[in-house]
């Protein structure tokens, strides 16, 4: 373990801690399942998201403005996703009504009636869960579960399932799959050739888009932690006996701090990108044309 430069981006059946705390904290085995570090961190992320979500819901349920910097911060993120990602990306579709159809209703009631709001719970869950998983990697001796391809792959499968579910709910199950091939004004003799070919291409594209969703998140999170590990590895490489140690050490620490600050930005950016792309895929599923 001590020779593993990239331990921060790997999953283990224990947590690495400072030597004065024991060096390693093994995780228990529950029946045939042996807990790993990323399993625990995902559970922690889920509990944090649940705490934030229920806390916000409790504070807005009474109709009063949310108070406190902590809760205002999370409310700001949630409202931004609603007003600048989900509603404009998915739109009202054929279920929308213009404001003239809301006689006698307040502006707040009209806002709550936006058709795209029914997709918000899933998009909010994606964003906040990915964000917390990313941010946990900024805490020493923990790690980012989203730096593991199996985790991001599972998230992409979830997004794919949501796309199929919402698309099937809007267009019917058969209608969703039929809508993969857009209507084309082509000569009748070409239809038997073009329609199956384009449908297969669109089906492949549907899988590729969600696969890229997994690879994009995994690669960005893992890359940041890997760069930090490389910078810190320079210190061990030059050892105390090398006179360059006193030059390399502060330079490596300064570089690590700079990359760490960039990592915080990337944590928010990649959570936003994941939520935005998931919204875009759902939007194209429920409004294929």
JOMO-V512161 format. One record per pair of residues at least 4 apart in sequence whose ideal C-beta (glycine too) atoms are under 7 Angstrom apart, sorted by the first residue. I is the first residue (numbers start at 1). J is the second residue. Records with the same first field share a line. If there is no record, write none. Layout:
I=J / J
This chain:
1=7 / 16
5=229 / 233
6=10 / 226 / 229
7=16
8=143 / 225 / 229
9=143 / 147 / 222 / 225 / 226
11=36 / 37 / 38 / 148
12=36 / 37
13=26 / 27 / 34 / 36
14=24 / 25 / 26 / 27
15=25 / 37 / 141
16=24 / 141
17=21 / 22 / 23 / 24 / 25 / 141
19=23
27=35 / 36 / 40
28=35
29=33 / 34
30=35
35=39 / 40
37=41 / 143
38=42 / 143 / 145 / 148 / 151
39=43
40=44
41=45 / 133 / 136 / 142 / 143 / 145
42=46 / 133 / 145 / 151
43=47
44=48 / 136
45=49 / 129 / 132 / 133 / 136
46=50 / 129
47=51
48=52 / 132
49=53 / 125 / 128 / 129 / 132
50=54
51=55
52=56 / 74 / 128
53=57
54=58
55=59 / 71
56=60 / 66 / 71 / 74 / 75 / 78
57=61
59=66 / 71
60=66
66=71 / 72 / 75
67=71
68=72
69=73
71=75
72=76
73=77
74=78
75=79
76=80
77=81
78=82 / 124
79=83
80=84
81=85 / 86 / 123 / 124 / 127 / 275
82=86 / 87 / 120
83=87
84=88
85=89 / 275 / 276 / 279
86=90 / 116 / 119 / 120 / 123 / 279
87=114 / 116
89=279 / 280 / 283
90=116 / 119 / 279 / 282 / 283 / 286
91=116 / 287
92=96 / 115
93=115 / 286 / 287
95=115
96=115
97=101
99=110
102=110
105=109 / 110
107=111
108=112
109=113
112=117
119=123 / 166 / 282
120=124
121=125
122=126 / 162
123=127 / 275 / 278 / 279
124=128
125=129
126=130 / 159 / 274 / 275 / 278
127=131 / 271 / 272 / 275
128=132
129=133
130=134 / 146 / 155 / 217 / 270 / 271 / 274
131=135 / 267 / 268 / 271
132=136
133=144 / 145 / 146
134=144 / 146 / 221 / 267 / 270 / 271
135=267
136=142 / 144
137=142 / 143 / 144 / 147 / 221 / 225
138=260 / 263 / 264
143=147
144=221 / 225
145=151
146=151 / 152 / 217 / 218 / 221
147=218 / 221 / 222 / 225
149=153 / 214 / 218
150=154
151=155
152=156 / 214 / 217 / 218
153=157 / 214
154=158
155=159 / 214
156=160 / 210 / 211 / 213 / 214
157=161
158=162
159=163 / 210 / 213 / 278 / 281
160=164 / 210
161=165
162=166 / 278 / 282
163=167 / 281 / 282 / 285
164=168 / 176
165=169
166=170 / 282 / 285 / 286
167=171 / 176 / 285 / 286
168=172 / 173 / 176
170=286
171=175 / 176 / 179
172=176
174=178
175=179
176=285
179=288
180=199 / 202 / 203 / 206
181=195 / 198 / 199 / 202
182=289
184=194
186=190 / 191 / 194
190=194
191=195
193=197
194=198
195=199
196=200
197=201
198=202
199=203
200=204
201=205
202=206
204=208
205=209
206=210
207=211
208=212
209=213 / 281
211=215
212=216
213=217 / 274 / 277
214=218
215=219
216=220 / 273
217=221 / 270 / 274
218=222
219=223
220=224 / 266 / 270
221=225 / 270
222=226
223=227
224=228 / 259 / 263 / 266
225=229
226=230
227=231 / 259
228=232 / 256 / 259 / 260
229=233
231=252 / 255 / 256 / 259
232=252 / 256
233=237
234=238 / 248 / 252
235=248 / 249 / 252
238=242 / 244 / 245 / 248
239=245
240=245
244=248
245=249
247=251
248=252
249=253
250=254
251=255
252=256
253=257
254=258
255=259
256=260
257=261
258=262
259=263
262=266
263=267
265=269
266=270
267=271
268=272
269=273
270=274
271=275
272=276
273=277
274=278
275=279
276=280
277=281
278=282
279=283
280=284
281=285
282=286
283=287
284=288
